[in-house]
Each structure stands twice: as C-alpha cells, then as structure tokens.
Amino acid sequence: MSIDLVISAWESINVAKREEASRPLQHETPGSGELILIRHAPIAEPGRLCGRTDLEARIEPARIAALRASLPAPGALVSSPAQRCRQTADALWPERAAVPDPMLWEQDFGAHDGAPHADLPDLGPLDGPGLAAWTPPGGESFADLCARVRPALLNYGRQAEQDAAPVVLVVHAGVIRAALSQVTGAVHAGLAFEIAHLSVTRLRCGPEGPFSVIEAGRT
C-alpha cells in the first residue's frame, strides 16, 4: 500500500471518530423514546423571582448555537407560553414554531412572584417534604406544580415513545424538577437538582411516559 493510501485511510478514520464524538449521546433502549427538557435562557432582568411574571429572555447567539449543535432534531417542539421560553425555542429552531402549552407554566409564586430575591422569606429550616408542600400566599406549592404538569409530561413521554423521535420541551426550572420528581417517585426529590439556564435534561420514555433519567442539568 502506498504512503498516500495509508494517509488517506488514517484521515478517514479520524474524520469518522470526530463525527461520532460530535453526535448527541443516544441510549439504545428498544421500544423507547426521549423527552428532552431545556430550561429557557436567562431573563433580561435578573435578580427577581419569576414564576408567572412574564419577562423577556437574554438571548446569547454563541450559547444558543453551541446548545443546538449538541441536540438532535426535535420530533415535536413544545414550550411554555412564557415569552422567555418561546424566545428561547425560536432562537434554537427558528425554522419551526414551538407549540405553546399552558400546562407547562412555571410555579405560581403568588404574592412573591416578581419580588427581588432579597425580599423573599427564608425557607432554609424546611426539609424536603416541607419545602415541596409550602405554598406562597395566593400561589401554588411545588407539589401543586407537580400535580399540574404530570398529565402533560405523561402525554409527551408517550408521544416520544410512539413517534420514536425526541419531544423537546422548552420550559422552566420548576417544570424540569417536577419531571425529575415524577421519574424518581418522590415529590420533594426534584428539588435536589440544580437546573441552570439553557441546561438539558433527558428522560427515557415508554408507553407509560417517562420512566428513567438519562441525564439531568447538562450545560
């Protein structure tokens, strides 16, 4: 074999290895699908508790481009109706429109919604179950949020399994923690996860919806 053929074969192997490394991690589980949950981009006005407070996102093109490159093409694309989620979905996949789902709104923090972080009550003394059950005045608890989003997560998980294509949800930290609570089987368990802006959480899904965690909070 000539030296030119050896070099050509070596370059082909290296190209194949680079292409393989660049592909999103795919777990091969027969008869299953993936639910991919992405937290929205940071809000343009940080420092406030935003549940139903509807603020714009701060879109950073370089971060958006890097995130998109790490993700498979969605079989279905859904977002919370909040503009920070819709703007994030539009930036990630400008060629398609995300379907808004009102079931996927963030937790309603009632009287505390929109307040500066410095003005919020100290919930440090509460344990996990107590924190999940705590209800802000005029709002909903994390346990309430879990109950609200559970039917939607079940349906999207079933859709991912049936279509054999990822269903992508661009949503809030609370919704992602609720999904993790649903899979782990303990309401307060989801509160133990850190969910950064533009992080990715992937759930394995079957006929009964999400049933295992592939990865959580990847940035």
C-alpha positions as CSV (number, residue, x, y, z in Angstrom):
1,M,0.0,0.0,0.0
2,S,1.4,3.4,-0.9
3,I,2.0,6.1,1.7
4,D,-0.7,8.2,0.1
5,L,-3.3,5.5,0.6
6,V,-2.2,5.0,4.2
7,I,-2.5,8.7,4.9
8,S,-5.9,8.8,3.2
9,A,-7.2,5.8,5.3
10,W,-5.9,7.4,8.5
11,E,-7.6,10.7,7.8
12,S,-10.9,8.9,7.0
13,I,-10.7,7.1,10.4
14,N,-10.0,10.4,12.2
15,V,-12.9,12.1,10.5
16,A,-15.3,9.3,11.4
17,K,-14.1,9.5,15.0
18,R,-14.7,13.2,15.2
19,E,-18.2,12.9,13.7
20,E,-19.0,10.1,16.2
21,A,-17.8,12.3,19.1
22,S,-19.9,15.3,17.9
23,R,-23.2,13.3,17.8
24,P,-25.5,13.7,20.8
25,L,-25.4,10.8,23.2
26,Q,-28.1,8.3,22.3
27,H,-29.0,5.4,24.6
28,E,-30.3,2.4,22.7
29,T,-33.3,1.0,24.5
30,P,-35.7,-0.9,22.3
31,G,-39.3,0.4,22.2
32,S,-38.5,3.7,24.0
33,G,-38.3,7.4,23.2
34,E,-36.7,10.6,24.7
35,L,-38.3,13.6,26.4
36,I,-35.7,16.4,26.2
37,L,-36.3,19.3,28.6
38,I,-34.4,22.6,28.2
39,R,-34.6,25.4,30.6
40,H,-35.1,28.8,29.0
41,A,-32.3,31.4,28.5
42,P,-31.6,33.8,31.4
43,I,-34.1,36.6,31.8
44,A,-33.2,40.1,30.7
45,E,-33.8,41.5,34.2
46,P,-32.1,39.1,36.7
47,G,-32.5,39.2,40.5
48,R,-36.2,38.6,40.7
49,L,-38.4,35.6,41.4
50,C,-40.1,34.8,38.1
51,G,-42.9,32.3,38.0
52,R,-45.9,33.9,36.2
53,T,-44.0,37.2,35.9
54,D,-43.5,37.3,32.1
55,L,-40.1,38.8,31.3
56,E,-38.1,38.6,28.2
57,A,-35.1,36.3,27.8
58,R,-31.5,37.4,27.2
59,I,-30.5,35.5,24.0
60,E,-26.8,35.0,23.5
61,P,-26.2,33.7,20.0
62,A,-23.0,31.8,20.7
63,R,-24.5,29.9,23.6
64,I,-27.7,29.1,21.6
65,A,-25.6,27.8,18.6
66,A,-23.5,25.6,20.9
67,L,-26.6,24.1,22.5
68,R,-28.3,23.5,19.2
69,A,-25.3,21.7,17.9
70,S,-25.4,19.3,20.9
71,L,-29.1,18.3,20.4
72,P,-30.9,16.0,18.0
73,A,-33.6,17.5,15.7
74,P,-36.9,17.5,17.6
75,G,-39.7,15.3,16.5
76,A,-42.0,17.7,18.3
77,L,-41.2,21.1,19.8
78,V,-43.3,22.5,22.7
79,S,-42.8,25.4,25.0
80,S,-44.3,27.1,28.0
81,P,-46.4,30.2,26.9
82,A,-43.9,32.4,28.8
83,Q,-42.1,34.7,26.4
84,R,-38.7,33.7,27.9
85,C,-39.4,30.1,26.8
86,R,-40.9,31.0,23.4
87,Q,-37.9,33.3,22.6
88,T,-35.5,30.5,23.6
89,A,-37.3,27.9,21.4
90,D,-37.4,30.4,18.5
91,A,-33.7,31.1,18.8
92,L,-32.8,27.4,18.9
93,W,-35.0,26.3,16.0
94,P,-36.0,29.5,14.0
95,E,-37.2,27.3,11.1
96,R,-40.1,25.9,13.1
97,A,-42.7,27.2,15.5
98,A,-42.9,25.8,19.0
99,V,-46.4,24.8,20.2
100,P,-47.3,26.6,23.4
101,D,-48.8,24.5,26.2
102,P,-50.3,26.4,29.2
103,M,-49.9,23.3,31.4
104,L,-46.1,24.0,31.3
105,W,-46.1,27.4,33.0
106,E,-43.7,27.8,35.9
107,Q,-44.8,27.5,39.5
108,D,-47.2,30.4,40.5
109,F,-45.4,32.1,43.4
110,G,-48.4,34.3,44.3
111,A,-47.6,37.3,46.4
112,H,-43.9,36.6,46.0
113,D,-43.9,36.5,42.2
114,G,-41.7,39.2,40.7
115,A,-40.2,40.1,44.0
116,P,-36.4,40.8,44.4
117,H,-34.6,37.8,45.8
118,A,-33.6,39.8,48.8
119,D,-37.2,40.2,49.8
120,L,-38.2,36.5,49.8
121,P,-38.8,34.6,53.0
122,D,-36.1,32.3,54.4
123,L,-37.2,28.7,53.8
124,G,-34.0,27.2,54.9
125,P,-35.4,25.5,58.0
126,L,-37.9,23.4,55.9
127,D,-36.9,19.8,55.0
128,G,-37.6,18.4,51.5
129,P,-41.2,17.3,52.0
130,G,-42.0,20.5,53.9
131,L,-40.5,22.7,51.1
132,A,-42.5,20.8,48.5
133,A,-45.7,21.4,50.4
134,W,-45.0,25.1,51.3
135,T,-47.5,27.4,49.5
136,P,-46.7,31.1,48.9
137,P,-49.7,33.4,49.7
138,G,-52.1,33.3,46.7
139,G,-49.9,30.9,44.8
140,E,-49.2,27.1,44.4
141,S,-46.8,24.8,46.1
142,F,-44.2,22.7,44.3
143,A,-46.4,19.7,45.0
144,D,-49.2,21.5,43.2
145,L,-46.9,22.2,40.3
146,C,-46.0,18.5,40.1
147,A,-49.7,17.5,40.0
148,R,-50.5,20.1,37.4
149,V,-47.8,19.2,34.9
150,R,-47.9,15.4,35.4
151,P,-50.6,14.7,32.7
152,A,-48.7,16.8,30.2
153,L,-45.4,15.0,30.9
154,L,-47.1,11.6,30.6
155,N,-48.6,12.6,27.2
156,Y,-45.4,14.0,25.8
157,G,-43.5,10.9,27.0
158,R,-45.9,8.6,25.3
159,Q,-45.7,10.7,22.2
160,A,-41.9,10.4,22.2
161,E,-42.2,6.6,22.5
162,Q,-44.8,6.2,19.8
163,D,-43.1,8.5,17.3
164,A,-39.6,7.2,18.1
165,A,-38.4,10.8,17.9
166,P,-37.4,13.2,20.6
167,V,-40.1,15.5,22.0
168,V,-38.4,18.7,23.1
169,L,-39.9,20.9,25.8
170,V,-38.5,24.4,26.4
171,V,-39.7,25.2,29.9
172,H,-38.9,26.4,33.4
173,A,-36.7,25.0,36.2
174,G,-39.7,24.1,38.2
175,V,-41.3,22.1,35.4
176,I,-38.0,20.2,34.9
177,R,-37.7,19.5,38.6
178,A,-41.3,18.3,38.6
179,A,-40.4,15.9,35.7
180,L,-37.5,14.5,37.8
181,S,-39.8,14.1,40.8
182,Q,-42.2,12.2,38.6
183,V,-39.5,9.8,37.4
184,T,-37.9,9.3,40.9
185,G,-41.2,8.7,42.6
186,A,-40.8,11.3,45.3
187,V,-42.3,14.8,45.0
188,H,-39.6,16.5,47.0
189,A,-36.7,14.7,45.2
190,G,-36.8,17.0,42.2
191,L,-35.9,20.0,44.4
192,A,-32.5,18.5,45.0
193,F,-31.5,19.1,41.3
194,E,-29.7,22.2,40.2
195,I,-31.2,23.3,36.8
196,A,-29.2,26.1,35.1
197,H,-30.4,28.2,32.3
198,L,-30.1,26.5,28.9
199,S,-29.3,23.2,30.6
200,V,-30.6,19.9,29.2
201,T,-32.4,17.1,31.0
202,R,-33.2,13.9,29.1
203,L,-35.7,11.3,30.2
204,R,-36.3,7.8,28.8
205,C,-39.9,7.2,27.9
206,G,-42.1,4.2,27.3
207,P,-45.9,3.5,26.8
208,E,-46.5,4.9,30.4
209,G,-44.5,8.1,29.9
210,P,-41.1,9.0,31.4
211,F,-39.5,6.2,33.4
212,S,-35.8,6.9,33.8
213,V,-33.2,9.7,33.8
214,I,-30.6,9.7,31.0
215,E,-29.0,12.9,32.2
216,A,-30.0,15.9,34.3
217,G,-29.0,19.6,34.1
218,R,-26.3,19.2,31.5
219,T,-24.8,22.5,30.5
